[in-house]
């Protein structure tokens, strides 16, 4: 009996010893958000599997790292993030890791406001609207997209850079040297993966452009001002948005202005997002002849793999095409 027990324990110890390196290897590359994981996974196909920090229910604008997240950062060889304009929660933790840090948008600036709690969001949002009523009134009166001078992306500094497929290729170029340094024996494989990724992205780009061409004059609203890369690349007609920072509920006055603009404009579709309640969108569009769609800037449902980013682009295109097609 003792011999059997010792044999079982030895087998268990061997299994743990075999499994531990595989678990550690999975954290050799850590990405902050899912879209970066998709791109990194295409580059590291057959080399390693990038790990993800931000959980599906999280938002990169405001997130608190857990002890397990800190361990992943400490053990990683490469950490990939967009920059301070998006993942503000990573600025200090990244100073405590020896990993090669790839900052894709180093000059991006964080939002001017401090993170707000769920209980304070409504009041702060209303106060925010009161402070900037003259800007929103002007926007509504002129038919321009409702923007915010402090938090908007009108300056071209939209941190959601993965939504432009050609920018995604530039991001891959930024990741590649760090990955090759971390895996020197796989340099050629990583370079080959980069070439395969570019061919796939450019091919998909041509297909999506043809798919969306019939809808470039169809006006729409989005919940979150995050899609300028995709929208500008394909020449789509965004008329406005509900909020810049999804952690802040848009206030009642701002929503009233949007309702007015929806009534005055030819808006075909209003898009919500899966991680935020669509109750606001449903309420503001009630009784109006607009269709409701859904866009996911963080690729929550995307499957990780060499084709994950390509499939994500296609899912975005399908969402736009389905909602912008005017019903008879």
N, C-alpha and C positions, 0 to 999 in steps of 0.2 A: 504493500500500500504506500509506504514511504517512497519507494522507488517510482511508483506511478505519479505521486504528487510532485516529486522532484522533476520528473520528466515534463509534467504539465507546466510547472513554473518556468522551466528552461525554455519550453516552446513559447510561452507567453512573453518572456523576456526577449526572445529572439524576434518575435513579432513586433514588439514595441520598438526594438532597435532598428528594425527594417522600416517601420512606418514613420519614425521620427524624422529622418532626413527628408522624406517626401513632404511632410508637413512643413518643415522649415524651408524647403526649396520653393514651396508655393508662395512664400512671403518674400522671396528674393526681390521681387518687383512689387511695389505697392502704389496703387493709384487712388487719388482722392475721390473721384466720382465715376459712375458707371460709363459714361461716354469715353473717358480716357482709358478705362479698362478695355473697352471694345477695340480701340485703336492699338493699344499696347498688345492685346491678345493676338491681333493680326500679325504684328511684328515678331512676337515671340512664339509663334506656332511651332511646336516641336522642340522648343527650348525650355520654356517654363510657363507657368500659369500666373499672371498678375493677380494680386489680391486687391480687395476693395475696402476702403475705409468707411465711406458713407453708406449707411443702410438704406434700403428702399424707401423707408418712411421719412428719411432725413432730408434736410434742405442745406445746400452748401453755404447759404447765406448765414445761417446760425446753427451750429452743431457743437455739442460738447463731447470731446473724445473720452472713451472709456479706458481703463487700464490695459485692456487687451489691445486697443488701438495703439496705445503708446508702445507696447511690446512689439507690435508689428513694425512700427516706425523704427524702433531701435535695432531690430534684426535685419531690416531690409538693406539690400545693396543699392537699389535705385528707388527713389520716391518721385512720383510724377504728379504735379498739380498745375492748375491754371495760373494762380497767383493771388495776391492780396485783394484784387478786385472782386473775387468770387468766394474763395474758401478762407474767409477771415479767421476761422477757428484754427487754422493750421500755422499761422505766422509764428507764434511762440514755440509750439511743439517741434517745428522743423529745426529750430536752433539747437535741439537736444538730440539730434541723430547724426551719425557719421556717414549716412547714406549719401550717394551722389544724388543731389536734388535737381530735378529738371523743372524749371519754372517756365511755363509756356508763354505767359503774358506778364513779364516782370514789372512793367511800368503801369499796370492797372491799379486803379485807386479804389479802396473800399468805399462803401456807402458812407455818407456823412453822419448818419444817425447811429445811435447805439442800438444793440439788439433790444427788442421789446418782448415782453411776456405776452402770452395769449390773453390774459386778463386786461392788459393795458393797451392792446392793439387798437381796439375800437376807438377809445378816447383819443389816443395819439393820432390815429388816422384822421379823426374829425378835426383835431387841432391843426394838423398838417394841412387839411383842405382849407381851413379858415385863413391860414397864413398865406396860401397861394391862390386864393379865389380869383384874383385879377388875371393870373396866368391862364387858369382853366376857363374863365369866362371868355377871354380873348380867343382861346383855342376853339371853344364850342361855337362862338360867333363866326369865326372865319372858316370853320369846317376842317381845321387842321387836327392832326392826331394830338390827343391830350398827353402832354409830357410834363415832366417835373424837372426844374432847373437844377436841383440838387442831386437827384438820384437817377436821372434819365440816361439813356444811351445815345442821345442825339449827337454827342461829340464823337461818335464812331468808336467808343471804347467799350463796346458790348463784350463782357467777359465770356459769353456763351459761344466761344470761337469754334467749337466742333460742329456747329450747325451749317457751316459753309464747307462743302466737300473739298474745295481746293485748299482752304486753310487747314483742313485735316491732314492733307499731304505735307504741308509745312510743319505741322505738329509732329508727324512721323519722323521727319528729318531732324527735328529737335531731340526726339527720344532716342534715335538710333545710335549716336556715339556713346551715350551713357550705357545703353544695353550691350553694345559691343565691348565696352570696357569691363562690364560686369561679367560677361561670358566670352572671354577672349577666344576660346576654342570653338565658339559658334559664330564667329564674325561673318563668315560667308553665308551661313544659313540665315542669319538676321538680315543681311543685305538682300538675299534672294526674296525673303518674305516682304521686305520693303518694296521691291520691284513688283511682286505679285499684287500687293495692296494697291499700289498706284494704278496698275492696269484695271483692277476691279473697280476702284473709285471712279476713274475716268469713264469707264464703260457705263457704270450706273448713272453717272452724271448726264450723259447723253440721253439715256432712256428717260430719266426724270424730267429733263428739260422738254422733251417731246410730250410727255404725259401732262405736264402742267401748262403748256403753251395755250390751250384753249381757255384758261381761267385767269389770265394775267390782268383782266379788267374787272374782275369780280371783287368788290370791296368786302373787307372782313375786319373783325375785332379779335384781339387775343386777350386772355386773362392776364398774362405776365409778359412784360416787355423783354423777351428773351430770344426772339427769332429773327433778328435783323440779318444775320448771316445767311440763313436759308432764304428768307424773303427777298433780300436784295440780289442774291445770286441768281434766283429764278424769276426776278422781275414781277413779284406778286404785289398786290395792292392792299397793304395793311392801312386801315383808316385810324386806328387808335388801339388803346389797351386799357385794362382796368387798373393795374398796379405795376410798379417797377420792381419793388421788393415784395415777394409773395408772403413774407412774414408779417406784412402790414396790411390789415384789411382796409380797402378803400372806404373813405367816409361817405356819409349820406349825400353831402352836397356834390361830391365828385361823381357819385353814381347817378345823381339826378342829371348832371351835365351829360354823362354818357347816354342816358336814356333819351335826352333831347336830341343828341347827335344821331342816335340810331333812328329816331323818328324822321329826321330831316335828310338823312343820307340814304343812298341805295346800298344797304348792307345786306349781303347774301348770307353770311355766316358769322357766328360768334363762337370762338373756341374757349373751352375751359381746359383744366389740367387734372390728371387723375389724383395727384397728391393733395389737391385743395378742393374744398366743397364747391359744388356747382350750384348751390342754392342761390348765391348772389347772381350768377349768370342767368339762371332760370327766372328769377324774380324780375330782373331788369329787362328781359326780353319777352316777358309775358304779354300775349296779345299782339306781338309784332310778327310780320311775315319773314322771319329770319330762321335759318337752320342752325342747329347746335352741333358742334363737333368737339373733338378732344385732341389735344397735342401734348406730347410728353417730352419736355426739353432734357430730361435726365435719363431717358432710355430705360426706364425701370423694367419693362417686360422683355427687353432685348436678350437674346441668348448669347452667352459668351462663346466665342470661337473665332476662327479666321475670317468668317463672313459676317460676324455680328454687326459691325459698323455699316456694312453695305445693306444688310437687311433692315437696320434701323432707319437709314436714309429712305429706303423704299416705304417703310411704314409711315413716315412723315408725309411723303408724297401722296400716299393713298389717302391719308386723313384729309389733306388739303383738297384733293380731287373730289372725294366723296361729298364734302361739305360745300364746296364752291360750285358744284354743278346745280344750276337752278332747276327746280322741279317744274314740270309742266302744270 
